[in-house]
């Protein structure tokens, strides 16, 4: 007795295309019959994917590795944060009124320098973020991948962030600190703090810029990973690979 073997995704897609052509050309084939046969093939395609969860997992991991690598590469370029209208890091919104006062006292240059160093530190840290992100991606399980493979345009990124952000923040903080130290951020920061503390203002907001840079850096990285995921889902073969296309390709 010959063993039955489930056809692969590519073969099933071709079969659906042939079925559609047949339904269009052959007038005698009832529309309802075409719909029923198409539904059967769609079900078989989904079953074929679920029968090989390791392939799903590899595709999800590969797409996230590609997305995180491309995001880190984009943001780690000179001006990757500073020159971006979306990702540029400025002083926290709560501090902006105080920053205006500081500018009135002739400290605008220091504020501009601080913001430039925050962005530069985030750019330097993004170089090292690549390895941190990839290690986290590789820890995903089959169950994780199965749960997000048919989600929205950023389902993988959203799930990845939900599960890993706390750990990534802890691992990314020393990277941020080290890079801010190397570019002389803290010297400028202490000078700004000294001036800030002397201002005759009540209810001054917390000026913890280190955590602010960390949060904004990760927000930008995750957002850009999500943009990369959208591009991969839209063109899985062109922006990804044949393995990714087998999972994210048209059904």
N, C-alpha and C positions, 0 to 999 in steps of 0.2 A: 504494500500500500504506500502510495507517494505521500510524503509529509507536506502539509500545507504551509506555505511561508507567506507572511504578511508582506505585501508590496511596500517598497520604500516611499517616502514622501514625494520624491521627484516623479516616480511612476504614477502615483495617485494624482498628482497635479496634472500630468499629461492626460490621464484618463478622464478627469473632469473637463479638460479643454475639448477633448474629442467628443465627449457626451454633449457638451454645449453646441458644438458644431453640428452634430447629428440632429439635435433637436431643432436647430435653425433650418437645416436643409431638408430634412425628411418631414413633410407636412403630415404624414399619417401617424406620427408618433405623438400621442396625447401630451399636452402640457403637464398634466398632473403626474404622468409617468416619468417625465423628465425630472420634475421636482423631487419625486420619491427617490429616483436613482442617484441624483446629485446629493441628497441628504445622506444616503447610504455611504457614498464615497467620502463625504466630509467626516462622518462618524469613524470610518475606517482610518482616515488620516490621523484623527485625534488619538485613536487607539494605538496606531503605530508609534506615535510620538511617546505616549505614556508607557509603551512596552519597552522603551529604551531610555529610562530616566537618566542614565549616565551621560547620554548624548545631550539631553536637555541641560543638565548641570554644567557640562563643559561649555556649551554655547552661552549660557547665562554668565558664567565666569569670564569667558573670553570677551564677551561684549562689555562687561564692567571693567575688565583690565584695559581694554582698548579705550573706553570712555575716560577712565581715571588717568591713564597715561597721557591721552591727548589734552585733557583738561589741565593737568599739571604742566605739560609742555607749553601750553598757551599762556598760562598765568605766570610761569617762571621767566618768561622773556622780559627783557628790560622794558619797563613801562606796561607790563601785563596787567597790573592793577592800576597804577598811577594814571595811565592814559585811557583807561576804559570808562565809558560813561555809565556802565552798569556796576562794575566791581571796585571802582576807586574807593579807598578807605579814607574817610574824613573823621574828624572828632565826633564823638557821640552826639546825638541830637540834643540830649539833655544838657550838654556842655556848650552848645552853640551860643546861647545868650551870654555866657561868661566869656566865650571866645571873642565875641564882639566887644566886650568891655576891655579885654586884654589888647585888642587891636587899637582901641581908643587910647590906651596907655603906651602905644608905640611898640607893642610886642607882636605885631602881625608877622614880622619876619620869622620869629621863633615858632609861631603856630604853623606857618607854611613849611618850615624845616621839619617840624615834628610829623606833620602829615606825610611829607615826602619820605621820611624815614620809616614810618609805619608801612607804607606801600612797598618800599624797597625790601623791608624785612619779610613781608608776606611773599614777595616774589622769590626771594632767596629760599625761603622755607618750602615753597611749592616744588622746588627741585627735589628735595628730600621726601616730600609727601608722596611721591610716586610709589616708592617702596612700601611705605606705610599702608597705602590704599591697597596695593596688590596683595600684600600679606593678608589683609582683612578679607579681601575677595576670595582668596583661596581657602578660607575657612568656612565658606558657605556649604550647606549640606544639600543632598538630593531633595529633601523636603522643602527647603528654602526655594530652590530653583523651580520645583513643580508648582509652588504656590504663586509664582509671579510671572511665569512664562507667557501667560495669556492676559496679562494685566494691561494697564494703560501705557501711554507713551513713555512714562518715566517710572513704571512700576518697580523695575529692578533697582534703580537708584534710590527711590523712596524707601523700599524695604531695606536696602543696604544701609541707608542712613539711620533708619529707625533702630536697627540692630547693632550698629557699630559706632555711632557718633560719640557716646560716652567714653568708650575705649580710645577712639581716635583722638578725642580732645586731650586725654591724659598723655598720649604718646606724642601728640603734635605740639603740646605746650613747650617742652624743652627745645624743640626745633625752632619755634618762634623766638624763645628767649635767647638762644644761642645766636641766631641771626641778627636780632635786634642789638645784642651786645657787640657783635663784630662791626656793625656800621655806626656805632656811637650814638645809638638812640637814647640810652639811659642818661648820658651826660646832658644832652639837650632836654630830656624829660625832667631831670632834677632842677634845671634852671627854670623851666616853665612852672614846675610845682612851687618853687620858692616864690616866684612872682604871684602865682595863683593864691597862695596862702595869705599873702599880704593884702589882697584886695579887700576893701571894706564892704563885703557883700554878705548878706545872710542867706542861710539855706543853700550853700554851694553844693552842687551835685558831686558824687564820687568821681574821681578822675583816674579810674583804674584802666589805663590805656592798654596794658598788656593783655587783659582778658578781652578787651574790645577788639584788638587786632586778631586775636585767636578766633573769636566768633566770626568776625567778618571774613577772615581768610578761609575758614571751613565752609561758611555759607557760599562763598564764591566758588570754591572747588566743587561742592555738591551740586550747585546749580549748573555749572558747566558740564559736569558728568552727566546730568540729566539731559542737557542739550545734545551731548554726544550720543546718548542712548536713543533720543528721538531720531537723529540722523541715521543711526544704525538700523533702527526698526523700519524707517522709510526706505532705505536702500541697503538691505542686509548683506548683499553680495559685494556691492561697490564699496561700502563703508566698513564692512566686516570681513566675513570669510564664507566659504562654502558650508562650513559647519554651522555658522550662525544663520545662514540663509535657509538651511534645512529646518530650523526651528521657527525663525521669524518670517520666513518667506510667505507668499500668498497661499491661502488655504482654499 
